Amino acid sequence: MADERIEIIKNDEVAELLDKRGIRDDDIREVISYGENTGYKLYCSERYLAKKRLGEFTVYVEYKPAGDGYEIFTAYAHRVQLKSDMKIWGVVSIMMV
């Protein structure tokens, strides 16, 4: 569940991009909350990249802390699910959902 207390800061260009991609503010909050609480995030050049599986898709968010919130640079999602426990001839199968 998304933490409603997380303030997200995004410019108009980013807001339009996320709208086109169907990524909601609550999705962004949930991914950031997961990355910050678990430490499962990448750090590069003062920005973080966190990801989380939300239902049928995985959401990635590039962000950095900004005051009492987080500035969002971009976010994207995909619906591919890797099944690492299903190996056929030593190759990991990929299930498109």
C-alpha positions in Angstrom: 0.0 0.0 0.0 1.3 3.5 -0.9 2.4 5.8 1.9 0.2 8.9 1.4 2.6 10.9 3.5 5.3 10.7 0.7 5.3 14.0 -1.2 6.2 13.6 -4.8 7.6 16.5 -6.8 7.5 16.3 -10.6 7.5 18.9 -13.4 4.9 19.1 -16.1 6.9 17.1 -18.6 7.3 14.2 -16.1 3.7 14.4 -15.1 2.6 14.1 -18.7 5.0 11.2 -19.4 3.7 9.3 -16.3 0.1 9.9 -17.4 0.8 8.5 -20.8 2.4 5.5 -19.3 -0.5 4.9 -16.9 1.7 5.2 -13.8 -0.3 6.7 -10.9 1.1 8.8 -8.0 0.2 6.0 -5.6 2.3 3.6 -7.7 5.3 6.0 -7.4 4.8 6.4 -3.7 4.6 2.6 -3.2 7.8 2.0 -5.2 9.7 4.8 -3.3 8.4 3.5 0.1 9.6 0.0 -0.8 13.0 1.2 -1.9 13.6 3.4 1.1 12.3 0.9 3.7 14.1 -2.1 2.3 17.2 -0.6 0.8 16.5 -2.4 -2.5 17.5 0.5 -4.7 20.4 1.6 -6.9 22.3 4.8 -6.4 24.0 6.7 -9.3 24.9 10.4 -9.5 22.7 11.5 -6.6 19.7 9.7 -8.0 18.1 6.5 -6.9 16.3 3.8 -9.0 13.9 1.6 -7.2 11.5 -1.1 -8.5 8.6 -3.1 -7.2 6.2 -5.6 -8.6 2.6 -4.1 -8.3 0.1 -6.7 -9.2 0.6 -7.7 -12.9 3.4 -5.2 -13.6 6.8 -4.0 -12.3 7.3 -0.3 -11.8 10.7 1.5 -11.8 11.1 5.0 -10.5 14.1 7.3 -10.8 14.1 9.8 -8.0 16.1 11.8 -5.4 15.2 13.2 -2.0 14.1 16.8 -2.1 13.2 18.6 1.1 10.3 16.7 2.7 9.6 14.7 -0.4 11.1 13.1 -3.5 11.7 14.6 -6.9 10.7 12.3 -9.7 12.8 12.2 -12.9 11.1 9.4 -14.7 9.2 6.1 -14.2 8.4 3.2 -16.4 6.7 -0.2 -16.1 6.6 -3.6 -17.9 4.4 -6.6 -17.7 7.1 -9.3 -18.3 7.5 -11.8 -15.5 10.7 -13.8 -15.2 10.1 -17.3 -13.8 13.5 -18.2 -12.5 12.2 -21.3 -10.9 11.0 -22.7 -14.3 14.1 -23.8 -16.2 14.0 -25.6 -19.5 17.3 -26.9 -20.8 19.2 -24.5 -18.6 17.4 -21.4 -20.0 15.1 -19.3 -17.8 11.7 -19.1 -19.4 10.0 -15.7 -19.8 6.3 -15.5 -19.4 4.5 -12.6 -21.1 1.5 -11.5 -19.1 
